[in-house]
Amino acid sequence: MNDPGTTMSLHGRHALVTGAASGIGRATALLFARAGAAVTVAHLARADEAQALVAEIVASGGRAQAIDADVSRSADVASLVATSAAALGPIDVLVNCAGIIQQKPFLETSDDDWRRMLDTDLGSVFLMCRAVLPGMVQRGDGVVINIASDLGILGRAEFAPYSAAKAGVIGLTRALAREFAPAIRINAIAPGPVDTQMLSTASMSAEWIAKEKDIPQARFAAPEEIAATALFLASDLARFYCGQVLGPNGGSVMP
Ligand SMILES: NC(=O)c1ccc[n+]([C@@H]2O[C@H](COP(=O)([O-])OP(=O)(O)OC[C@H]3O[C@@H](n4cnc5c(N)ncnc54)[C@H](O)[C@@H]3O)[C@@H](O)[C@H]2O)c1
């Protein structure tokens, strides 16, 4: 029996996940589809990976669509939300997962570095929430999950814009949780190190990647371990969670 109050079923719901072509977003989209949600796989210029995910979901009997959008741009966000709802219905669950990281000594950080990070990792959450919340308010129901980072709590040398953006995500989550409660539940997840493309030498030194394992559990999480927290927060089991920051982090932060 599927009593919505006692299961993690997302049957009948439409979930939009940003950054869903890879990593944590991909694992979240897949898990949500397995839990019964119709899923919008929002991605930035990663059509092949996004379509492969959609095909995987559809092959196992689910519903999904891929939409290309830069979530740091207001016009893209407006069209993403409209297109997404037109095909799969009103957005019941929004997961803001898209993000970038950059390691740089603070004194070498350019205006462009700062703006790019803040626009992508924090501005996108603002834009997506502003676009999706009106529909949730109208229906008197909805869930938003924002992916922050343990660095938004801890801070880290040479990651100032990222740490600031992720701390901003936590502040934004708490303000919106208060403004839109009780109908809409808004929470954040602040993962520790996760084995994805983000933890790669494309944007971080090998030394820092090695140091990431200096946590009590001494390992990286699999993306699925973060997706599990997202599924819990999306489900009715988490109906008393409001403005919280859950920490699947291997012990990096113990508040
Ligand atoms: N990997 C980690 O250790 C870790 C730890 C804590 C938090 N996070 C956060 O988790 C989230 C997902 O990261 P991940 O680890 O899965 O890495 P990832 O690089 O696999 O995923 C990030 C996704 O965001 C997309 N993206 C980037 N800029 C975008 C834009 N402007 N518009 C739309 N999409 C955009 C990328 O294409 C990519 O698919 C990020 O917000 C990241 O900051 C990651």
PDBQT file of the ligand as one rigid body, heavy atoms in Angstrom, charges set to zero:
ROOT
HETATM    1  N1  LIG A 301      31.188  16.810  -5.688  1.00  0.00    +0.000 N 
HETATM    2  C1  LIG A 301      31.284  17.311  -4.478  1.00  0.00    +0.000 C 
HETATM    3  O1  LIG A 301      32.224  16.992  -3.725  1.00  0.00    +0.000 OA
HETATM    4  C2  LIG A 301      30.254  18.269  -3.952  1.00  0.00    +0.000 A 
HETATM    5  C3  LIG A 301      30.254  18.559  -2.575  1.00  0.00    +0.000 A 
HETATM    6  C4  LIG A 301      29.316  19.458  -2.071  1.00  0.00    +0.000 A 
HETATM    7  C5  LIG A 301      28.400  20.042  -2.918  1.00  0.00    +0.000 A 
HETATM    8  N2  LIG A 301      28.414  19.750  -4.256  1.00  0.00    +0.000 N 
HETATM    9  C6  LIG A 301      27.427  20.411  -5.106  1.00  0.00    +0.000 C 
HETATM   10  O2  LIG A 301      26.651  19.441  -5.762  1.00  0.00    +0.000 OA
HETATM   11  C7  LIG A 301      26.117  19.997  -6.960  1.00  0.00    +0.000 C 
HETATM   12  C8  LIG A 301      26.315  18.999  -8.098  1.00  0.00    +0.000 C 
HETATM   13  O3  LIG A 301      27.707  18.858  -8.356  1.00  0.00    +0.000 OA
HETATM   14  P1  LIG A 301      28.375  17.465  -8.752  1.00  0.00    +0.000 P 
HETATM   15  O4  LIG A 301      29.337  17.129  -7.697  1.00  0.00    +0.000 OA
HETATM   16  O5  LIG A 301      27.332  16.503  -9.102  1.00  0.00    +0.000 OA
HETATM   17  O6  LIG A 301      29.263  17.884 -10.008  1.00  0.00    +0.000 OA
HETATM   18  P2  LIG A 301      28.958  17.877 -11.567  1.00  0.00    +0.000 P 
HETATM   19  O7  LIG A 301      29.983  18.772 -12.152  1.00  0.00    +0.000 OA
HETATM   20  O8  LIG A 301      28.850  16.478 -12.064  1.00  0.00    +0.000 OA
HETATM   21  O9  LIG A 301      27.503  18.525 -11.681  1.00  0.00    +0.000 OA
HETATM   22  C9  LIG A 301      27.258  19.890 -11.838  1.00  0.00    +0.000 C 
HETATM   23  C10 LIG A 301      26.290  20.052 -13.001  1.00  0.00    +0.000 C 
HETATM   24  O10 LIG A 301      25.871  21.418 -13.086  1.00  0.00    +0.000 OA
HETATM   25  C11 LIG A 301      25.794  21.768 -14.453  1.00  0.00    +0.000 C 
HETATM   26  N3  LIG A 301      25.894  23.225 -14.600  1.00  0.00    +0.000 N 
HETATM   27  C12 LIG A 301      26.962  24.011 -14.322  1.00  0.00    +0.000 A 
HETATM   28  N4  LIG A 301      26.688  25.285 -14.601  1.00  0.00    +0.000 NA
HETATM   29  C13 LIG A 301      25.404  25.306 -15.053  1.00  0.00    +0.000 A 
HETATM   30  C14 LIG A 301      24.547  26.337 -15.518  1.00  0.00    +0.000 A 
HETATM   31  N5  LIG A 301      24.942  27.616 -15.559  1.00  0.00    +0.000 N 
HETATM   32  N6  LIG A 301      23.297  26.006 -15.926  1.00  0.00    +0.000 NA
HETATM   33  C15 LIG A 301      22.890  24.728 -15.895  1.00  0.00    +0.000 A 
HETATM   34  N7  LIG A 301      23.650  23.694 -15.468  1.00  0.00    +0.000 NA
HETATM   35  C16 LIG A 301      24.904  23.999 -15.063  1.00  0.00    +0.000 A 
HETATM   36  C17 LIG A 301      26.965  21.023 -15.099  1.00  0.00    +0.000 C 
HETATM   37  O11 LIG A 301      26.798  20.895 -16.501  1.00  0.00    +0.000 OA
HETATM   38  C18 LIG A 301      26.940  19.694 -14.359  1.00  0.00    +0.000 C 
HETATM   39  O12 LIG A 301      26.143  18.748 -15.032  1.00  0.00    +0.000 OA
HETATM   40  C19 LIG A 301      26.825  21.327  -7.165  1.00  0.00    +0.000 C 
HETATM   41  O13 LIG A 301      25.971  22.377  -6.764  1.00  0.00    +0.000 OA
HETATM   42  C20 LIG A 301      28.010  21.220  -6.223  1.00  0.00    +0.000 C 
HETATM   43  O14 LIG A 301      28.464  22.484  -5.808  1.00  0.00    +0.000 OA
HETATM   44  C21 LIG A 301      29.318  18.861  -4.791  1.00  0.00    +0.000 A 
ENDROOT
TORSDOF 0
